[in-house]
Amino acid sequence: MAYIVSGFSVGLLVGVTGVGGGSLMTPLLVFLFGFKPAVAVGTDLLFAAITKTGGVWVHHGKHNSVEWKIVALLALGSLPCALGTLYLLKQLHETGKEISGVITYSLGIALILTACALLVRSVLMHRAQKAGLIDDDHSNEANAARFRRLHAPATVLTGMVLGVLVTLSSVGAGALGTVALLFLYPKMTTLKVVGTDLAHAIPLTAVAGLGHLGIGNVDVTLLASLLVGSLPGIWIGSHLSAKIPERFLRPVLATVLLLIGLKFVSQ
């Protein structure tokens, strides 16, 4: 029951703030319920892959807000790096070496970066909207890219970084991915940024989560309980989001994540 309540609470916060569940769920599982960091990360990755799928159907089907070419470029970097990271983790696990320390430190770094991303994201979105350069039809993404001819390699490189970080920590596919896209493609609409980041997060978290499942880092019972609680929480939170001022909630959340991240790094 406690897991269901926790899933509901995290889902509620995700719905209200739009912050990825990994940055909230993984520390909760470690500190409140005492799960090993590796199990918390693996379980949360599959949790994220399942809960994000519905969001992509909405963005692609209803809003047509997914830039699939950019998703492909991100995945070109992230998926091979995720598989490579999983291979290294499996080798360490099979040789009896403790991987919790690596995962704990990576989780701390990811949370600190996410906290910074939360503070930067609103500024970048506001500037993009205020610039008046955003157009709903960008069939040629190169026109919207910051680095012009280098936008493709820069996007692949961003995917590589996300692939390693998300696989090690389950954190970063949401907030960090969004900030990276806002920086790389400043003329892309906010709706397309969110939809594209979400579409990329699903295969990345699915591959990383299934890899952790193969290593033995997923608690299936915990996963089911979290899903039962989180889905209604996300639905309620998304309806409450318009009533709660984001400018107050986001800095508080960023501060909490920063403190948790520092605690993980210092362990």
Phi and psi in degrees as a GROMACS rama.xvg file:
@    title "Ramachandran Plot"
@    xaxis  label "Phi"
@    yaxis  label "Psi"
@TYPE xy
-63.6684  -35.7  ALA-2
-66.896  -39.4721  TYR-3
-63.9222  -43.9426  ILE-4
-62.6912  -40.9356  VAL-5
-64.0429  -42.1449  SER-6
-61.2717  -41.1379  GLY-7
-63.0688  -44.0778  PHE-8
-63.7794  -44.7477  SER-9
-67.0148  -42.1326  VAL-10
-59.156  -39.3108  GLY-11
-61.5889  -45.8699  LEU-12
-66.8374  -38.5441  LEU-13
-62.691  -42.6166  VAL-14
-64.4682  -37.9717  GLY-15
-76.5578  -44.378  VAL-16
-99.3337  -22.2179  THR-17
78.9868  3.35549  GLY-18
-75.7514  140.056  VAL-19
-58.3052  144.747  GLY-20
-64.2062  -27.3626  GLY-21
-61.0699  -40.9985  GLY-22
-68.2863  -18.7691  SER-23
-103.014  -43.8003  LEU-24
-71.4136  -46.2345  MET-25
-60.883  -48.923  THR-26
-60.669  -35.3351  PRO-27
-62.0714  -44.4001  LEU-28
-66.0171  -34.9994  LEU-29
-75.5723  -50.8358  VAL-30
-82.3748  -40.8674  PHE-31
-83.2935  -40.8606  LEU-32
-107.341  -4.84251  PHE-33
74.4147  21.5498  GLY-34
-72.5385  150.26  PHE-35
-64.2355  144.118  LYS-36
-53.3296  -38.7298  PRO-37
-63.0453  -41.6918  ALA-38
-69.5042  -40.0818  VAL-39
-62.4383  -43.019  ALA-40
-66.3752  -48.8761  VAL-41
-61.5172  -44.3436  GLY-42
-65.5437  -41.665  THR-43
-67.9304  -31.7918  ASP-44
-63.4012  -44.7525  LEU-45
-68.2295  -36.8986  LEU-46
-58.3252  -44.4295  PHE-47
-66.36  -42.3932  ALA-48
-60.3163  -39.6907  ALA-49
-73.1046  -46.2766  ILE-50
-71.7915  -27.3874  THR-51
-79.7594  -19.5463  LYS-52
-60.4947  -43.5758  THR-53
-60.5516  -36.5011  GLY-54
-64.7289  -36.5081  GLY-55
-68.6211  -37.9116  VAL-56
-58.9247  -38.7694  TRP-57
-67.54  -47.8499  VAL-58
-66.5889  -39.5098  HIS-59
-80.2342  -44.8274  HIS-60
-77.9019  -46.5684  GLY-61
-88.0167  -43.3541  LYS-62
-101.667  -14.2958  HIS-63
50.3969  48.3732  ASN-64
-114.425  28.5668  SER-65
-114.2  121.572  VAL-66
-88.6859  95.7293  GLU-67
-67.9208  -27.2318  TRP-68
-65.1054  -40.0053  LYS-69
-70.2344  -37.7904  ILE-70
-58.1618  -43.8062  VAL-71
-63.6633  -40.6525  ALA-72
-65.5633  -43.1828  LEU-73
-61.7301  -45.8295  LEU-74
-65.6164  -32.2694  ALA-75
-59.465  -31.6673  LEU-76
-91.5973  -40.78  GLY-77
-76.4124  -42.083  SER-78
-66.8948  -46.4263  LEU-79
-60.6895  -38.4291  PRO-80
-68.9239  -35.6009  CYS-81
-64.1205  -44.3622  ALA-82
-64.7843  -40.1878  LEU-83
-63.7332  -41.8071  GLY-84
-64.9648  -41.2028  THR-85
-62.6162  -39.9338  LEU-86
-61.3934  -44.5033  TYR-87
-63.9272  -42.3326  LEU-88
-62.3074  -40.6497  LEU-89
-65.505  -40.6874  LYS-90
-63.6081  -42.6966  GLN-91
-63.543  -41.3065  LEU-92
-64.4338  -42.35  HIS-93
-71.1185  -26.5834  GLU-94
-87.5807  3.94976  THR-95
82.7828  8.54748  GLY-96
-81.6627  142.694  LYS-97
-75.5715  123.608  GLU-98
-101.552  -5.60855  ILE-99
-61.2146  -36.9988  SER-100
-63.723  -43.2143  GLY-101
-63.701  -45.5167  VAL-102
-66.6898  -40.9528  ILE-103
-61.6244  -45.7758  THR-104
-66.0959  -42.6778  TYR-105
-62.2511  -39.0226  SER-106
-62.9987  -41.2969  LEU-107
-62.8222  -45.6304  GLY-108
-61.6261  -44.1182  ILE-109
-63.0588  -38.9638  ALA-110
-68.0287  -39.4095  LEU-111
-63.877  -44.3371  ILE-112
-64.5071  -38.2868  LEU-113
-64.849  -40.8705  THR-114
-60.2933  -43.2965  ALA-115
-65.5335  -39.1565  CYS-116
-64.0297  -36.7328  ALA-117
-61.7023  -37.8983  LEU-118
-74.9076  -31.6673  LEU-119
-83.2293  -32.4182  VAL-120
-59.6743  -44.9262  ARG-121
-61.4233  -38.6635  SER-122
-64.7348  -45.3843  VAL-123
-64.4249  -41.6614  LEU-124
-63.8005  -41.6046  MET-125
-63.9069  -42.5765  HIS-126
-64.9227  -40.856  ARG-127
-63.9119  -40.4953  ALA-128
-71.9996  -37.8081  GLN-129
-72.0154  -28.6245  LYS-130
-64.338  -24.0066  ALA-131
70.3236  18.7127  GLY-132
-96.8204  -5.08033  LEU-133
-80.1787  134.133  ILE-134
-127.728  142.03  ASP-135
-73.2479  -17.6363  ASP-136
-117.375  103.089  ASP-137
-123.889  73.8589  HIS-138
-67.4779  -26.3981  SER-139
-108.412  101.478  ASN-140
-65.8009  -23.239  GLU-141
-61.0894  -31.864  ALA-142
-67.2316  -23.4804  ASN-143
-98.694  0.066202  ALA-144
-89.3251  149.308  ALA-145
-75.0321  -36.8363  ARG-146
-100.3  10.0542  PHE-147
49.5536  -110.578  ARG-148
-64.1559  -25.356  ARG-149
-92.2124  7.31073  LEU-150
-66.5521  -31.8903  HIS-151
-67.6553  -53.0344  ALA-152
-61.4917  -35.2013  PRO-153
-64.8063  -37.0547  ALA-154
-69.3877  -41.1009  THR-155
-63.1476  -42.1341  VAL-156
-62.1208  -41.4159  LEU-157
-60.4948  -42.6575  THR-158
-60.6245  -39.0428  GLY-159
-61.2971  -45.3123  MET-160
-62.621  -44.914  VAL-161
-63.5759  -37.964  LEU-162
-59.5949  -45.3515  GLY-163
-69.4058  -47.6253  VAL-164
-64.9382  -44.9665  LEU-165
-67.2405  -39.8296  VAL-166
-64.64  -36.5676  THR-167
-80.168  -28.1344  LEU-168
-127.051  -16.1596  SER-169
67.4645  6.63211  SER-170
-115.212  142.713  VAL-171
120.153  -22.2262  GLY-172
-63.5218  -28.4101  ALA-173
-90.4196  -76.3695  GLY-174
-64.6917  -47.4818  ALA-175
-67.5715  -39.8569  LEU-176
-62.3789  -41.3521  GLY-177
-64.1227  -45.3165  THR-178
-63.7417  -40.5463  VAL-179
-61.0569  -43.2827  ALA-180
-67.6612  -39.3105  LEU-181
-62.0535  -35.9641  LEU-182
-75.2099  -43.9986  PHE-183
-71.7555  -35.295  LEU-184
-128.149  72.7632  TYR-185
-64.5494  -18.2919  PRO-186
-94.505  -1.77807  LYS-187
-74.8475  141.582  MET-188
-64.9057  151.427  THR-189
-57.616  -40.1774  THR-190
-62.2658  -40.5109  LEU-191
-71.3094  -33.8933  LYS-192
-60.9956  -48.0287  VAL-193
-65.7872  -45.1895  VAL-194
-63.9904  -42.4033  GLY-195
-66.8978  -43.6383  THR-196
-62.7248  -40.7914  ASP-197
-64.7633  -42.2307  LEU-198
-64.5523  -35.4222  ALA-199
-73.5216  -33.3216  HIS-200
-65.5949  -30.7643  ALA-201
-64.9711  -55.7864  ILE-202
-63.3201  -34.6379  PRO-203
-64.5162  -50.4969  LEU-204
-68.9678  -31.554  THR-205
-67.1685  -47.9308  ALA-206
-61.9009  -47.4718  VAL-207
-64.474  -41.6136  ALA-208
-65.374  -44.1057  GLY-209
-65.5126  -34.4791  LEU-210
-64.0877  -44.1813  GLY-211
-65.288  -34.7541  HIS-212
-60.9767  -41.9264  LEU-213
-65.2791  -32.8275  GLY-214
-76.2011  -23.8547  ILE-215
103.579  21.6998  GLY-216
-102.018  23.9511  ASN-217
-125.573  129.276  VAL-218
-97.877  104.422  ASP-219
-65.0704  -40.1906  VAL-220
-62.7816  -43.5181  THR-221
-62.2201  -43.3376  LEU-222
-58.4292  -46.532  LEU-223
-62.2053  -42.8749  ALA-224
-64.5289  -40.6866  SER-225
-65.0049  -39.1693  LEU-226
-65.2816  -40.5834  LEU-227
-58.629  -39.9762  VAL-228
-83.211  -34.1182  GLY-229
-76.13  -36.6806  SER-230
-60.0701  -49.0212  LEU-231
-66.6444  -30.4975  PRO-232
-63.9137  -43.1716  GLY-233
-63.5853  -41.2522  ILE-234
-62.9447  -45.6519  TRP-235
-67.2246  -43.6969  ILE-236
-61.579  -38.9213  GLY-237
-64.7823  -29.7041  SER-238
-80.2082  -26.1497  HIS-239
-82.795  -17.6119  LEU-240
-58.289  -33.3109  SER-241
-72.8271  -18.0721  ALA-242
-97.6836  -12.0338  LYS-243
-109.414  121.981  ILE-244
-62.0637  117.479  PRO-245
-66.3311  -30.613  GLU-246
-66.5063  -19.635  ARG-247
-92.5277  -41.7915  PHE-248
-72.8208  -40.4913  LEU-249
-63.1738  -46.1911  ARG-250
-61.9578  -36.5956  PRO-251
-63.3232  -46.3164  VAL-252
-63.3347  -41.6057  LEU-253
-61.8725  -40.2005  ALA-254
-63.8434  -44.0022  THR-255
-61.4779  -45.9654  VAL-256
-64.1003  -36.9463  LEU-257
-63.1053  -45.1439  LEU-258
-64.3191  -42.1455  LEU-259
-64.468  -42.1519  ILE-260
-60.7319  -43.5535  GLY-261
-62.4991  -36.5643  LEU-262
-65.3897  -42.8017  LYS-263
-62.8999  -43.7449  PHE-264
-65.0535  -35.6131  VAL-265
-80.6916  -7.38087  SER-266
